[in-house]
Structure formats: structure tokens, C-alpha cells
Amino acid sequence: MNSVSRVVILLAVSWRLATGFNVLLATMGGTKSHTVPFVALGNSLKARGHNVTLLSAFPGPAANNGLREIVPPILEAYVGNYTAEWDLVGARFRNELPISPWDAMRYGWESCEALLRDETSVSSLRKPEGDPHARWDIVVVDGAFPECLLGILHGEHVPTIMLNTVALYSGSISRQGNPSPWSVTPYFGKPFTQDMNFFQSLLNVACLLTLRLMHWIMISGYLQPVLRQYLGSQLPDVRDLTTEIPLTLQNSHYTVADSVPYLANVVNVACLHCNPATQLNPDLETFLQREKLGYALVMDLAEMSIGNLREGILKVAAAHNNSYRMAAKKRSKLLRDLPISPRKLATWWVEHVAKYKGAEHLKNSARHMNVVRYYSIDVVAFYVITLISVMYGLKKLCWTTIPKSTVKRKIN
């Protein structure tokens, strides 16, 4: 390498370090809560000198925090109409599903088509500000529903990672090769824990299998055709694109959730969006000091009455031997007793992947295995068949080598 080439490379690196990375954060989530972890991550990256853009269906969260904002108008209108008649709390009281399975499925392809119809927003999604000469250094998409965004970004050759805003969803990380055994993966729509009994496990498997089937129908039957209609038939299966994501920032942690066996390509960043405690309203502060309220008591809204509500309030407001307050303090201490804060950890990983143009070293070969190979079912079947064959062969051999007359005499 001659001296001129070295100078050019040095100038390019120096310019990149001085201007920061172009970072795109993108979520297709149907509620504004999906933007909260992204805004927190964006603020941290911005403080490090990077140029951060957030795409979502909600105006305000990014712009109010000094981040560049992309709000596709057709997507914004669709999400507004889709959620207009939601009654999530009322559904809880009535012991009903918040939304029907069909509504949950159709959101995937309808919201994607709403985005695809907006050519200006799609152009800004692919290139910073739609500039054909610019490019993103890294993209962070929402792991709760990454397929549409991954399809649009396919072909841009941009390092991409996921921020799983809803850590209850394990579908995307399982495609990366992470073990998600249903025996210790409770369905988030039921009050199950990892200590399920047999009958709860039966229902849990049925729920997870139904969820997996719904996702397959939504992707294969609806979303994939919509993407290929707008982007071309050459677009690969978007589930394969999810498989190739090298890293997921998981909005969870074993101190506040279940302990599960993740690979190195999943990094727990629970409380990424948490801020230091601020002073409460004086009236509320006085009430809390007087009542000495504790942690939390889970109550069934469908069966709640004035009597058991009062009883629950008195239980968590106990001044002495309050297990709820002690549990809250313990969890809080465990979550904060970390060598690096979740926000700094997430920021470091985003910069790390951008710096090295990807993270191929984090990908696991298990991502290409089907269920049979992953759990060695084929190997177990081979050994079982071999053992049965050997036993059957030995039995036939014994009956062949022993004269029938000898057997008859022994029987007589």
C-alpha cells in the first residue's frame, strides 16, 4: 500500500469518527410504547455524536428528544384507525382477548402495505434523507415485528440488529438459533410461569403452537406476497432475513424475568429506558409516606370487587413485614448492581456492529437447523431403530440356531 492510499484511508476514518455514524432506528409497533426504548437508545447514541433517525407511526417521541423523525403519513393514519376502538383495560375486566387473532394477524401485512404505498418514506428508509449517495452505517429494527422493515432494507447491505421491545416474543430470537423450549417458555397471554404443571404445559404448548401457526400464515399467505408485489419477486423469504440478523438487544433481564438459555447473540438490556427517580407531586408524596405502600399485588380484573380491592390495598400498604416492598427493593438492587448500565451496554453494541460492518462472528450454525436436527431427534430415532433391529436380529438368530426338537423337549 503506497503513502497516498494510506493518507486517503486515514482521512476517511478520521472523517467518520468526527461526523459519527448514520443510525436508523425503526419500529412498526402499533402502540407508542414501542418507541420508548428506541428513543432512549437514540438519545444515548446522539450524545455520542451519532446522527440518529427514528421511523415510527407516531409523531413526537423522536422530535421532542432532538432526534430526526420519519413518520410515514399513510402508516400513521392506518395505525390511528386500527387502534381507534381499542379497549385494552375493558377487555381485561371482561376477561376477553384485547384484540382478535385475525386483527393481530392482519396488522402485519396491512401496516406494511401502508408503509410501502408511501414512496417518499420508503426512500428515506433506505437512504438517509433519501439521498442516493448516502447510506446508513447501522439499522436497529423492532424485533417484535421485523419482517416488513427487513424486506424493504434488503439489498442495501447495511449492518442490521434488532431491539426486541417486547421480550415476551421469542419467535425472532429462536430463528437466530436460540433455544426456546416450550417447557420453560410460558405463553405471554396466560398467567403461566416456568414451574408449570402437566395440564398447564398442555395448554401452553397448544397456545404457542397456535401462535407459531398464525405467524406462518401471516408471513407466507399475506406479508410475503405484499412485499413481492411492491419490491419484486426476487425478494427472498423474509423469515430467512430474520435468521441472518447477528444480534438482538433483548428488553429483559434475569433479575426481573425468567432465566432463559440465550446464545451470545442476545444481549439483555432491560430498563434501557429507565431514568433516575424524580420528585413526586407533594400530595402523592405525602400519601405514600403516610400509607407506606409496597411493591405490587397482582389481581384478576375480571373477578375484582370493591371488597377484595380494599383488602389488596391494605395488604401492600402494611407498615411492617411487607413482603411486597422488600421484593421490590431486592429486584431493584439486583437490576442496578451491574458492571455497566443497560443503556451504555446497548450503545456499545450498536457502535461495535457499525464499526465492524456487521457481526458475523455472533451468528450460530443452529439458525439453519430444523427442529428435528436442532434437538437431535433424527439421531435419537437412528439409535432407537438400530437398537430395535439388533434386538430383533439377536432374537431371530437364537431361534434359528436352537433346534426345534430341543425346544419341544424342553417344553414337554
C-alpha contacts under 8 A as a table, 3 or more apart, distances in Angstrom:
res1	aa1	res2	aa2	distance
1	M	5	S	6.37
1	M	6	R	6.95
2	N	5	S	5.54
2	N	6	R	6.54
3	S	6	R	5.10
3	S	7	V	6.26
4	V	7	V	5.17
4	V	8	V	6.30
5	S	8	V	5.12
5	S	9	I	6.23
6	R	9	I	5.21
6	R	10	L	6.05
7	V	10	L	5.04
7	V	11	L	6.08
8	V	11	L	5.16
8	V	12	A	6.18
9	I	12	A	5.06
9	I	13	V	6.21
10	L	13	V	5.25
10	L	14	S	6.07
11	L	14	S	5.04
11	L	15	W	6.02
12	A	15	W	5.15
12	A	16	R	6.26
13	V	16	R	5.16
13	V	17	L	6.22
14	S	17	L	5.19
14	S	18	A	6.12
15	W	18	A	5.07
15	W	19	T	6.11
16	R	19	T	5.30
16	R	20	G	5.64
16	R	21	F	6.88
17	L	20	G	5.35
17	L	21	F	7.80
19	T	49	G	7.05
19	T	50	H	7.03
20	G	48	R	7.91
20	G	49	G	5.40
20	G	50	H	4.24
20	G	51	N	6.40
21	F	49	G	7.96
21	F	50	H	4.97
21	F	51	N	6.03
21	F	136	W	7.66
21	F	137	D	5.74
21	F	138	I	7.66
21	F	354	A	7.53
22	N	50	H	6.33
22	N	51	N	4.92
22	N	52	V	6.25
22	N	128	P	7.58
22	N	135	R	7.42
22	N	136	W	5.06
22	N	137	D	5.23
22	N	138	I	6.86
23	V	50	H	7.01
23	V	51	N	5.96
23	V	52	V	4.82
23	V	53	T	6.29
23	V	136	W	6.03
23	V	137	D	6.11
23	V	138	I	5.29
23	V	139	V	5.91
23	V	140	V	7.76
24	L	52	V	6.02
24	L	53	T	4.98
24	L	54	L	6.05
24	L	55	L	7.62
24	L	125	L	8.00
24	L	136	W	6.78
24	L	138	I	6.51
24	L	139	V	4.70
24	L	140	V	6.20
25	L	38	F	6.66
25	L	42	G	7.59
25	L	52	V	7.35
25	L	53	T	6.00
25	L	54	L	4.65
25	L	55	L	6.25
25	L	139	V	5.94
25	L	140	V	4.81
25	L	141	V	5.98
26	A	54	L	5.59
26	A	55	L	4.59
26	A	56	S	6.14
26	A	139	V	7.63
26	A	140	V	6.28
26	A	141	V	4.86
26	A	142	D	6.38
26	A	149	L	7.80
27	T	34	H	6.99
27	T	35	T	7.04
27	T	55	L	6.34
27	T	56	S	5.35
27	T	141	V	5.84
27	T	142	D	4.84
27	T	145	F	7.82
27	T	146	P	7.85
28	M	56	S	6.09
28	M	57	A	7.03
28	M	111	S	7.66
28	M	142	D	7.00
28	M	145	F	6.62
28	M	146	P	7.70
28	M	149	L	7.97
29	G	32	K	7.42
29	G	34	H	5.64
29	G	35	T	7.89
29	G	56	S	7.52
29	G	57	A	7.76
29	G	142	D	7.58
29	G	144	A	7.48
29	G	145	F	7.21
30	G	34	H	7.66
30	G	57	A	7.54
30	G	79	V	6.10
30	G	83	T	7.64
31	T	34	H	6.02
32	K	35	T	5.59
32	K	36	V	7.32
32	K	58	F	6.48
33	S	36	V	5.40
34	H	37	P	6.84
34	H	38	F	7.47
34	H	165	T	6.12
34	H	166	V	7.96
35	T	38	F	5.15
35	T	39	V	6.04
35	T	56	S	7.30
35	T	61	P	7.02
36	V	39	V	5.26
36	V	40	A	6.38
36	V	61	P	7.72
36	V	273	H	6.60
37	P	40	A	5.11
37	P	41	L	6.18
37	P	165	T	6.77
37	P	272	L	6.23
37	P	273	H	5.17
38	F	41	L	5.09
38	F	42	G	5.91
38	F	54	L	7.62
38	F	163	L	7.97
39	V	42	G	4.87
39	V	43	N	6.05
39	V	54	L	7.79
39	V	61	P	6.89
39	V	62	A	6.22
39	V	65	N	7.46
39	V	273	H	7.90
40	A	43	N	5.24
40	A	44	S	6.40
40	A	272	L	6.77
40	A	273	H	5.08
40	A	343	R	7.57
41	L	44	S	5.16
41	L	45	L	6.22
41	L	272	L	7.31
41	L	273	H	7.55
41	L	343	R	6.56
41	L	346	A	7.23
41	L	347	T	6.69
42	G	45	L	5.09
42	G	46	K	5.97
42	G	52	V	6.11
42	G	53	T	7.82
42	G	54	L	7.85
42	G	67	L	7.18
43	N	46	K	5.03
43	N	47	A	6.16
43	N	65	N	7.15
43	N	66	G	7.98
43	N	67	L	7.50
44	S	47	A	5.19
44	S	48	R	6.58
44	S	343	R	7.12
44	S	344	K	7.52
44	S	347	T	6.65
45	L	48	R	5.06
45	L	49	G	6.73
45	L	50	H	5.68
45	L	51	N	7.89
45	L	52	V	7.15
45	L	347	T	6.21
46	K	49	G	5.15
46	K	50	H	4.93
46	K	51	N	6.28
46	K	52	V	6.27
46	K	67	L	7.77
47	A	50	H	7.33
52	V	67	L	5.96
52	V	68	R	6.28
53	T	62	A	7.84
53	T	67	L	5.94
53	T	68	R	4.52
53	T	69	E	5.65
53	T	70	I	7.21
54	L	62	A	6.22
54	L	67	L	7.04
54	L	68	R	6.31
54	L	69	E	5.14
54	L	70	I	6.10
55	L	69	E	6.09
55	L	70	I	4.57
55	L	71	V	5.91
55	L	72	P	7.94
55	L	125	L	7.76
56	S	59	P	7.66
56	S	70	I	6.62
56	S	71	V	5.54
56	S	72	P	7.53
57	A	71	V	5.40
57	A	72	P	6.57
57	A	73	P	7.81
57	A	75	L	5.86
57	A	76	E	4.50
57	A	79	V	6.87
58	F	61	P	7.16
58	F	71	V	6.35
58	F	76	E	6.38
59	P	62	A	7.42
59	P	63	A	7.51
59	P	69	E	7.61
59	P	71	V	6.07
60	G	63	A	5.18
60	G	64	N	5.46
61	P	64	N	5.51
61	P	65	N	6.62
62	A	65	N	5.34
62	A	66	G	6.49
62	A	67	L	4.93
62	A	68	R	6.42
62	A	69	E	5.58
63	A	66	G	5.16
63	A	67	L	5.22
63	A	68	R	6.08
63	A	69	E	5.83
64	N	67	L	7.45
70	I	121	S	7.20
70	I	124	S	7.85
71	V	75	L	7.66
71	V	76	E	6.73
71	V	121	S	7.79
72	P	75	L	5.34
72	P	76	E	6.08
72	P	115	L	6.57
72	P	118	D	6.80
72	P	121	S	5.66
73	P	76	E	4.96
73	P	77	A	6.15
73	P	118	D	7.81
74	I	77	A	5.20
74	I	78	Y	6.15
74	I	114	A	5.54
74	I	115	L	6.59
74	I	117	R	7.57
74	I	118	D	6.71
75	L	78	Y	5.03
75	L	79	V	6.14
75	L	111	S	6.27
75	L	114	A	4.98
75	L	115	L	5.38
76	E	79	V	5.37
76	E	80	G	6.14
77	A	80	G	5.08
77	A	81	N	6.23
78	Y	81	N	5.26
78	Y	82	Y	5.98
78	Y	111	S	6.83
78	Y	114	A	6.89
79	V	82	Y	4.90
79	V	83	T	6.11
79	V	111	S	7.29
80	G	83	T	5.52
80	G	84	A	5.87
81	N	84	A	5.09
81	N	85	E	7.97
82	Y	85	E	7.47
83	T	86	W	5.25
86	W	98	P	7.59
86	W	99	I	7.72
87	D	90	G	5.28
87	D	91	A	6.08
87	D	98	P	7.07
88	L	91	A	5.20
88	L	92	R	6.51
88	L	98	P	5.18
89	V	92	R	5.12
89	V	93	F	6.52
90	G	93	F	5.07
90	G	94	R	6.25
91	A	94	R	5.02
91	A	95	N	5.94
91	A	96	E	4.94
91	A	97	L	6.29
91	A	98	P	5.43
92	R	95	N	4.90
92	R	96	E	6.03
92	R	97	L	7.50
92	R	98	P	7.23
92	R	301	L	6.11
92	R	302	A	6.39
93	F	96	E	7.69
93	F	301	L	4.90
93	F	302	A	4.33
93	F	303	E	7.79
94	R	301	L	7.99
94	R	302	A	5.62
95	N	301	L	7.69
95	N	302	A	5.37
97	L	100	S	6.40
99	I	103	D	6.31
99	I	104	A	6.60
100	S	103	D	5.24
100	S	104	A	6.33
101	P	104	A	5.05
101	P	105	M	6.23
102	W	105	M	5.09
102	W	106	R	6.09
103	D	106	R	5.24
103	D	107	Y	6.22
104	A	107	Y	5.61
104	A	108	G	7.45
105	M	108	G	5.83
105	M	109	W	7.81
105	M	214	M	6.96
105	M	215	H	7.36
105	M	218	M	5.85
106	R	109	W	5.81
106	R	110	E	5.94
106	R	218	M	7.31
107	Y	110	E	5.24
107	Y	111	S	5.61
108	G	111	S	5.77
108	G	112	C	6.32
108	G	145	F	7.66
108	G	218	M	7.15
108	G	223	L	6.85
109	W	112	C	4.98
109	W	113	E	6.07
109	W	148	C	8.00
109	W	218	M	7.43
109	W	222	Y	6.16
109	W	223	L	4.65
109	W	226	V	6.95
110	E	113	E	5.15
110	E	114	A	6.20
111	S	114	A	4.98
111	S	115	L	6.42
112	C	115	L	5.19
112	C	116	L	6.20
112	C	148	C	5.82
112	C	223	L	7.65
112	C	227	L	7.98
113	E	116	L	4.87
113	E	117	R	6.07
113	E	226	V	6.71
113	E	227	L	7.75
114	A	117	R	5.44
114	A	118	D	7.03
115	L	118	D	5.51
115	L	121	S	7.34
115	L	122	V	7.07
116	L	119	E	6.54
116	L	122	V	6.45
116	L	230	Y	6.95
118	D	121	S	5.52
118	D	122	V	6.31
119	E	122	V	5.03
119	E	123	S	6.08
120	T	123	S	5.13
120	T	124	S	6.32
120	T	130	G	7.63
121	S	124	S	5.00
121	S	125	L	6.02
122	V	125	L	4.88
122	V	126	R	6.29
122	V	152	I	7.52
123	S	126	R	5.27
123	S	127	K	6.19
123	S	129	E	7.74
123	S	130	G	4.99
124	S	127	K	5.21
124	S	128	P	5.68
124	S	129	E	4.88
124	S	130	G	4.21
124	S	131	D	7.74
125	L	128	P	7.01
125	L	129	E	7.94
125	L	130	G	7.42
125	L	153	L	7.65
126	R	130	G	7.09
126	R	135	R	7.77
126	R	136	W	7.97
126	R	152	I	7.38
126	R	153	L	5.94
126	R	156	E	7.02
127	K	130	G	4.82
127	K	131	D	5.77
127	K	132	P	6.34
127	K	134	A	6.05
127	K	135	R	5.25
127	K	136	W	6.53
128	P	131	D	5.89
128	P	134	A	6.03
128	P	135	R	6.03
128	P	136	W	6.47
131	D	134	A	5.39
131	D	135	R	7.98
132	P	135	R	7.73
135	R	158	V	7.98
136	W	139	V	6.87
136	W	158	V	6.47
137	D	158	V	6.45
137	D	159	P	6.85
137	D	354	A	5.69
137	D	357	K	7.58
138	I	158	V	5.98
138	I	159	P	4.99
138	I	160	T	5.77
138	I	161	I	7.87
138	I	350	V	7.53
138	I	353	V	7.43
138	I	354	A	5.36
138	I	357	K	7.96
139	V	158	V	6.94
139	V	159	P	6.36
139	V	160	T	4.73
139	V	161	I	6.43
140	V	160	T	5.83
140	V	161	I	5.01
140	V	162	M	5.30
140	V	163	L	6.41
141	V	146	P	6.07
141	V	149	L	7.21
141	V	160	T	7.43
141	V	161	I	6.50
141	V	162	M	4.89
141	V	163	L	6.08
142	D	145	F	6.01
142	D	146	P	5.58
142	D	162	M	5.66
142	D	163	L	5.15
142	D	164	N	5.65
142	D	165	T	6.44
143	G	146	P	5.25
143	G	162	M	5.15
143	G	163	L	5.45
143	G	164	N	4.16
143	G	165	T	6.69
143	G	166	V	7.79
143	G	172	S	6.36
143	G	248	T	7.62
144	A	164	N	5.79
144	A	165	T	6.53
144	A	166	V	6.15
144	A	169	Y	6.46
144	A	172	S	7.52
145	F	148	C	7.43
146	P	149	L	5.67
146	P	150	L	6.09
146	P	162	M	7.74
146	P	242	T	7.30
147	E	150	L	5.15
147	E	151	G	6.14
147	E	238	V	5.58
147	E	239	R	6.87
147	E	241	L	7.67
147	E	242	T	6.84
148	C	151	G	5.19
148	C	152	I	6.46
148	C	223	L	7.66
148	C	227	L	7.45
148	C	238	V	7.72
149	L	152	I	5.18
149	L	153	L	6.16
150	L	153	L	5.11
150	L	154	H	5.92
150	L	238	V	6.93
150	L	241	L	6.64
150	L	242	T	7.42
151	G	154	H	5.22
151	G	227	L	6.89
151	G	235	L	7.21
151	G	238	V	6.04
151	G	241	L	7.67
152	I	227	L	7.87
152	I	231	L	7.45
153	L	156	E	5.71
153	L	157	H	7.91
153	L	158	V	7.81
154	H	157	H	6.96
154	H	235	L	7.74
158	V	357	K	7.75
159	P	353	V	6.97
159	P	354	A	6.65
159	P	357	K	5.81
159	P	358	G	4.85
159	P	359	A	7.98
160	T	245	I	6.39
160	T	246	P	7.65
160	T	358	G	7.30
161	I	245	I	5.82
161	I	246	P	6.43
161	I	247	L	5.21
161	I	248	T	5.89
161	I	249	L	7.80
161	I	350	V	7.96
162	M	245	I	7.35
162	M	247	L	6.46
162	M	248	T	4.63
162	M	249	L	6.08
163	L	248	T	5.72
163	L	249	L	4.63
163	L	250	Q	6.12
163	L	251	N	7.33
164	N	167	A	5.75
164	N	169	Y	7.91
164	N	248	T	6.72
164	N	249	L	6.04
164	N	250	Q	5.00
164	N	251	N	5.89
165	T	250	Q	7.05
165	T	251	N	5.55
166	V	169	Y	6.11
166	V	251	N	6.61
167	A	170	S	7.05
167	A	250	Q	6.03
167	A	251	N	5.43
167	A	252	S	5.86
168	L	188	F	6.10
169	Y	172	S	7.41
170	S	173	I	5.58
170	S	174	S	6.04
170	S	180	S	7.12
171	G	174	S	5.29
171	G	175	R	6.50
171	G	212	R	7.96
172	S	175	R	5.32
172	S	176	Q	6.86
172	S	242	T	6.67
172	S	243	T	7.69
173	I	176	Q	5.06
173	I	177	G	6.93
173	I	178	N	5.87
173	I	248	T	7.18
173	I	266	V	7.64
174	S	177	G	5.26
174	S	178	N	4.61
174	S	179	P	6.15
174	S	180	S	6.11
174	S	367	R	7.86
175	R	178	N	7.03
175	R	239	R	7.91
175	R	242	T	6.86
175	R	243	T	5.06
175	R	367	R	5.78
176	Q	242	T	7.36
176	Q	243	T	4.88
176	Q	244	E	6.92
176	Q	245	I	7.02
176	Q	246	P	7.52
176	Q	363	K	7.37
176	Q	364	N	7.18
176	Q	366	A	7.53
176	Q	367	R	4.86
177	G	243	T	7.90
177	G	263	L	7.82
177	G	364	N	6.19
177	G	365	S	7.26
177	G	366	A	4.71
177	G	367	R	3.99
177	G	368	H	7.58
177	G	369	M	7.95
178	N	261	P	7.58
178	N	262	Y	5.72
178	N	263	L	5.83
178	N	366	A	7.82
178	N	367	R	7.77
179	P	261	P	6.58
179	P	262	Y	6.84
180	S	184	V	7.70
180	S	185	T	6.49
180	S	261	P	7.94
181	P	184	V	5.93
181	P	185	T	6.18
182	W	185	T	4.71
182	W	186	P	7.00
182	W	204	N	7.61
182	W	205	V	6.35
182	W	208	L	7.63
183	S	186	P	7.63
183	S	194	Q	7.26
183	S	201	S	6.82
183	S	205	V	7.99
184	V	193	T	7.81
184	V	194	Q	4.79
184	V	195	D	7.72
184	V	260	V	7.85
185	T	194	Q	6.64
186	P	190	K	7.65
186	P	192	F	5.56
186	P	193	T	5.77
186	P	194	Q	6.27
186	P	204	N	6.42
187	Y	190	K	5.84
187	Y	192	F	6.94
187	Y	204	N	5.86
187	Y	207	C	6.61
187	Y	208	L	6.16
188	F	191	P	7.34
188	F	192	F	7.73
192	F	195	D	7.85
192	F	196	M	6.46
192	F	200	Q	7.40
192	F	204	N	7.89
193	T	196	M	5.86
194	Q	258	D	7.49
196	M	199	F	7.96
196	M	200	Q	5.57
196	M	201	S	5.84
197	N	200	Q	5.30
197	N	201	S	6.09
198	F	201	S	5.04
198	F	202	L	6.34
199	F	202	L	5.06
199	F	203	L	6.50
200	Q	203	L	5.19
200	Q	204	N	5.97
201	S	204	N	4.83
201	S	205	V	6.04
202	L	205	V	5.39
202	L	206	A	6.32
203	L	206	A	5.04
203	L	207	C	6.18
204	N	207	C	5.15
204	N	208	L	6.18
205	V	208	L	5.15
205	V	209	L	5.89
206	A	209	L	5.16
206	A	210	T	6.11
207	C	210	T	5.10
207	C	211	L	6.17
208	L	211	L	4.96
208	L	212	R	6.13
209	L	212	R	5.05
209	L	213	L	6.16
210	T	213	L	5.03
210	T	214	M	6.12
211	L	214	M	5.10
211	L	215	H	6.23
212	R	215	H	5.17
212	R	216	W	6.27
213	L	216	W	5.08
213	L	217	I	6.23
214	M	217	I	5.17
214	M	218	M	6.09
215	H	218	M	5.06
215	H	219	I	6.13
216	W	219	I	5.29
216	W	220	S	5.84
216	W	221	G	7.81
217	I	220	S	5.37
217	I	221	G	5.23
217	I	222	Y	7.28
218	M	221	G	5.62
218	M	222	Y	5.37
218	M	223	L	6.12
219	I	222	Y	5.74
219	I	223	L	4.77
219	I	224	Q	5.63
220	S	223	L	6.54
220	S	224	Q	5.66
220	S	225	P	7.53
221	G	224	Q	6.90
221	G	225	P	6.99
222	Y	225	P	5.61
222	Y	226	V	6.35
223	L	226	V	5.14
223	L	227	L	6.22
224	Q	227	L	5.20
224	Q	228	R	6.20
224	Q	237	D	7.08
224	Q	238	V	7.17
225	P	228	R	5.15
225	P	229	Q	6.00
226	V	229	Q	5.06
226	V	230	Y	6.57
227	L	230	Y	5.43
227	L	231	L	5.73
227	L	232	G	7.48
227	L	235	L	7.78
228	R	231	L	4.98
228	R	232	G	4.56
228	R	233	S	4.90
228	R	234	Q	7.44
228	R	235	L	6.21
229	Q	232	G	5.88
229	Q	233	S	7.17
231	L	235	L	6.98
232	G	235	L	6.11
235	L	238	V	7.92
236	P	240	D	7.28
236	P	241	L	7.61
237	D	240	D	5.47
237	D	241	L	6.90
238	V	241	L	4.88
238	V	242	T	6.42
239	R	242	T	5.06
239	R	243	T	6.38
240	D	243	T	4.93
240	D	244	E	6.60
241	L	244	E	5.33
241	L	245	I	6.91
242	T	245	I	5.49
243	T	367	R	6.22
243	T	368	H	7.90
244	E	363	K	7.48
245	I	248	T	7.70
245	I	363	K	7.88
246	P	265	N	6.28
246	P	358	G	7.49
246	P	359	A	5.67
246	P	360	E	6.25
246	P	362	L	5.73
246	P	363	K	5.29
247	L	265	N	4.66
247	L	266	V	5.93
247	L	267	V	7.74
247	L	359	A	7.35
247	L	362	L	6.98
247	L	363	K	7.89
248	T	265	N	6.21
248	T	266	V	4.86
248	T	267	V	6.32
249	L	266	V	5.98
249	L	267	V	4.98
249	L	268	N	6.05
249	L	269	V	6.26
249	L	346	A	6.85
250	Q	253	H	8.00
250	Q	266	V	6.43
250	Q	267	V	5.76
250	Q	268	N	4.78
250	Q	269	V	5.75
250	Q	270	A	7.03
251	N	268	N	6.12
251	N	269	V	5.16
251	N	270	A	4.42
251	N	271	C	7.14
251	N	272	L	7.27
252	S	256	V	7.34
252	S	257	A	6.62
252	S	268	N	5.47
252	S	269	V	6.02
252	S	270	A	4.22
252	S	271	C	7.69
253	H	256	V	5.74
253	H	257	A	5.85
253	H	258	D	7.77
253	H	259	S	7.78
253	H	268	N	5.42
253	H	269	V	6.78
253	H	270	A	5.36
253	H	335	L	7.83
254	Y	257	A	4.99
254	Y	258	D	5.55
254	Y	259	S	4.85
254	Y	260	V	7.66
255	T	258	D	7.82
255	T	331	R	6.27
255	T	334	L	6.20
255	T	335	L	5.92
256	V	331	R	6.53
256	V	335	L	7.46
262	Y	265	N	7.68
262	Y	266	V	6.13
263	L	266	V	6.00
264	A	267	V	7.22
264	A	362	L	6.49
265	N	362	L	5.36
265	N	363	K	6.83
268	N	342	P	7.58
269	V	272	L	5.57
269	V	342	P	4.56
269	V	343	R	6.97
269	V	345	L	7.22
269	V	346	A	6.52
270	A	342	P	6.42
271	C	274	C	4.93
271	C	342	P	6.60
271	C	343	R	7.89
272	L	341	S	7.96
272	L	342	P	5.12
272	L	343	R	4.81
272	L	346	A	7.77
273	H	343	R	7.31
280	L	284	L	6.49
280	L	285	E	5.72
281	N	284	L	5.27
281	N	285	E	6.02
282	P	285	E	5.00
282	P	286	T	6.13
283	D	286	T	5.20
283	D	287	F	6.25
284	L	287	F	5.02
284	L	288	L	6.18
285	E	288	L	5.24
285	E	289	Q	6.17
286	T	289	Q	5.19
286	T	290	R	6.08
287	F	290	R	5.16
287	F	291	E	5.99
288	L	291	E	5.16
288	L	292	K	5.29
288	L	293	L	5.95
289	Q	292	K	5.16
289	Q	293	L	7.84
291	E	317	A	5.75
291	E	318	A	7.78
291	E	319	A	7.57
292	K	317	A	5.58
292	K	318	A	7.01
292	K	319	A	5.99
293	L	316	V	5.74
293	L	317	A	4.18
293	L	318	A	7.06
293	L	319	A	7.87
293	L	325	R	7.42
294	G	316	V	5.07
294	G	317	A	5.89
294	G	318	A	7.63
294	G	322	N	6.77
294	G	323	S	7.90
294	G	324	Y	5.23
294	G	325	R	3.96
294	G	326	M	7.74
294	G	328	A	7.63
295	Y	316	V	6.78
295	Y	324	Y	4.40
295	Y	325	R	4.54
295	Y	326	M	7.63
295	Y	327	A	6.95
295	Y	328	A	5.24
296	A	316	V	6.71
296	A	324	Y	6.06
296	A	325	R	7.95
297	L	312	G	6.87
297	L	316	V	6.89
297	L	324	Y	7.52
299	M	304	M	7.00
300	D	303	E	5.52
300	D	304	M	5.92
301	L	304	M	5.02
304	M	308	N	6.42
304	M	309	L	6.49
305	S	308	N	5.51
305	S	309	L	5.97
306	I	309	L	5.10
306	I	310	R	6.15
307	G	310	R	5.29
307	G	311	E	6.27
308	N	311	E	4.82
308	N	312	G	6.00
309	L	312	G	5.09
309	L	313	I	6.27
310	R	313	I	5.12
310	R	314	L	6.26
311	E	314	L	5.22
311	E	315	K	6.18
312	G	315	K	5.02
312	G	316	V	6.43
313	I	316	V	5.48
313	I	317	A	6.02
314	L	317	A	4.94
314	L	318	A	6.16
315	K	318	A	5.55
315	K	322	N	7.93
316	V	322	N	6.82
316	V	324	Y	6.32
316	V	325	R	7.68
317	A	322	N	7.73
318	A	321	N	7.28
318	A	322	N	5.76
319	A	322	N	6.59
322	N	325	R	5.67
322	N	326	M	6.51
323	S	326	M	5.09
323	S	327	A	5.97
324	Y	327	A	5.14
324	Y	328	A	6.21
325	R	328	A	5.13
325	R	329	K	6.25
326	M	329	K	5.20
326	M	330	K	6.17
327	A	330	K	5.12
327	A	331	R	6.19
328	A	331	R	5.28
328	A	332	S	6.07
329	K	332	S	5.09
329	K	333	K	6.08
330	K	333	K	5.16
330	K	334	L	6.19
331	R	334	L	5.12
331	R	335	L	6.10
332	S	335	L	5.21
332	S	336	R	6.22
333	K	336	R	5.24
333	K	337	D	5.96
334	L	337	D	5.17
334	L	338	L	7.69
335	L	338	L	6.80
336	R	341	S	7.52
338	L	341	S	6.53
340	I	344	K	6.58
340	I	345	L	6.34
341	S	344	K	5.35
341	S	345	L	6.14
342	P	345	L	4.98
342	P	346	A	6.06
343	R	346	A	5.22
343	R	347	T	6.14
344	K	347	T	5.02
344	K	348	W	6.08
345	L	348	W	5.14
345	L	349	W	6.37
346	A	349	W	5.24
346	A	350	V	6.33
347	T	350	V	5.23
347	T	351	E	6.30
348	W	351	E	5.22
348	W	352	H	5.97
349	W	352	H	4.84
349	W	353	V	6.17
350	V	353	V	5.41
350	V	354	A	6.22
351	E	354	A	5.06
351	E	355	K	5.85
352	H	355	K	5.12
352	H	356	Y	6.35
353	V	356	Y	5.41
353	V	357	K	5.90
353	V	358	G	4.84
353	V	359	A	5.67
354	A	357	K	5.09
354	A	358	G	6.33
355	K	358	G	7.77
356	Y	359	A	6.97
359	A	362	L	5.70
359	A	363	K	7.44
360	E	363	K	5.52
363	K	367	R	7.86
364	N	367	R	6.01
365	S	368	H	6.02
365	S	369	M	7.45
366	A	369	M	5.19
366	A	374	Y	6.71
369	M	372	V	7.87
369	M	373	R	5.78
369	M	374	Y	5.57
370	N	373	R	5.53
370	N	374	Y	5.91
371	V	374	Y	5.01
371	V	375	Y	6.15
371	V	377	I	7.96
372	V	375	Y	5.80
372	V	376	S	5.97
372	V	377	I	4.93
372	V	378	D	5.96
373	R	376	S	4.81
373	R	377	I	6.24
373	R	378	D	6.34
374	Y	377	I	7.72
376	S	379	V	5.13
376	S	380	V	6.26
377	I	380	V	5.09
377	I	381	A	6.04
378	D	381	A	5.05
378	D	382	F	6.14
379	V	382	F	5.03
379	V	383	Y	6.35
380	V	383	Y	5.26
380	V	384	V	6.16
381	A	384	V	5.11
381	A	385	I	6.05
382	F	385	I	5.25
382	F	386	T	6.00
383	Y	386	T	4.96
383	Y	387	L	5.99
384	V	387	L	5.14
384	V	388	I	6.15
385	I	388	I	5.13
385	I	389	S	6.01
386	T	389	S	5.03
386	T	390	V	6.12
387	L	390	V	5.15
387	L	391	M	6.15
388	I	391	M	5.15
388	I	392	Y	6.01
389	S	392	Y	5.06
389	S	393	G	5.94
390	V	393	G	4.99
390	V	394	L	6.08
391	M	394	L	5.17
391	M	395	K	6.17
392	Y	395	K	5.08
392	Y	396	K	6.24
393	G	396	K	5.12
393	G	397	L	6.03
394	L	397	L	4.93
394	L	398	C	6.11
395	K	398	C	5.23
395	K	399	W	6.37
396	K	399	W	5.19
396	K	400	T	6.10
397	L	400	T	5.05
397	L	401	T	6.15
398	C	401	T	5.36
398	C	402	I	6.16
399	W	402	I	5.57
399	W	403	P	7.92
400	T	403	P	7.37
402	I	406	T	7.17
402	I	407	V	7.49
403	P	406	T	5.44
403	P	407	V	6.75
404	K	407	V	5.11
404	K	408	K	6.26
405	S	408	K	5.06
405	S	409	R	6.22
406	T	409	R	5.18
406	T	410	K	6.24
407	V	410	K	5.13
407	V	411	I	6.18
408	K	411	I	5.03
408	K	412	N	6.18
409	R	412	N	5.05
